[in-house]
Amino acid sequence: MLFCTYNMHYGVGADDRYDVARIADAVAQADIVCLQEIVRGWPQLDYTDQSREIGTRLNRYFRFHGPMEADASSVGPDGRIINRRRSFGNTIVSRWPIAWSRGVMLPKTRLLGAFDLQRGYIEAVVAAPSGPLRIYCTHLSHVGPSTRLPQVEALMQAIKRAPLTGPTWDMPVDKGHLALPAIDFPGSSHRDQGFLLHEPVHEVPAAAIVAGDFNFQSTDPEYALICGAPSELGPRTTPLHLVDAWFAAGNGDQGVESFPGEGRIDHVFVTPDLTAKVKRAWIDHDTPASDHWPVFVEFDL
């Protein structure tokens, strides 16, 4: 399985050219992709839904969550209100079905005299042929450790608590469905026993991949919260930490950049059970489709 994380800079490349198709083509080889700085409903871009554009071009499943959201409505010539929302956030694109997902807000504190915006992440389970995989796609604050540390703590708590939190709905263990009377839907011959949520409860697999633009390097304090305290032999990882797939693949960190001048700030972390399945990891420095470069990790699943 090939995984990728990519901050796509809303489709504007290092050459200042807007081209969402280039983004799709840059990640086309990957089976699962986490995208950041993807937009939907902005008037400057003709209200386009970039998640749909990329998903359609690649013929993939997709899930968008825009934690930054605002009005983009207008009034037509006939006086009717055209309801639109503009949003900026994250997307998971997958070759395989996204069994369930949820968009979650991360902590935010209002800043005076500095630009920041609401951050969040997508938690999803992808029905991969080798078995379900938990995927987290996120983009943390660019401001500094003071804004990122609470976000890292919230994200790690969610990852650890996932088996207790459960999927997006629960059912009685002995029945697996809601015992509600049958419903006759208007204009339909379909008669639904148990209304809508009568499906079996989805899995919350132990194996997880956590990826995105974290805006910190491996030497920063936020990294230690995820991978463990640094030492001469590498991070002191425990079963409660995640593993950096870049290092698991045998790569070094000196002089490596995923964003020009900022070092390796785009990461793919995995739960310890996936460490041995990481085969290689690389950054595609040849594509100018964004101001970041995509990070790829190959897994043997």
Secondary structure, 3 states (H helix, E strand, C coil): CEEEEEECHHHECCCCCECHHHHHHHCCCCCEEEEEEEEECCHHHCCCEHHHHHHHHHCCEEEEEEEEEEECCEECCCCCEECCEEEEEEEEEECCCEEEEEEEECCCCCCCCCCCCCCEEEEEEEEECCEEEEEEEEECCCCCHHHHHHHHHHHHHHHHHHHHHCCCCCCCCCCCCCCCCEEECCCCCCEEECCCCCCCCCCCCCCEEEEEECCCCCCCHHHHHHHCCCCCCCCCCCCCCCEEHHHHCCCCCCCCCCECCCECCEEEEECHHHHHHEEEEEECCCCCCCCCCCEEEEECC
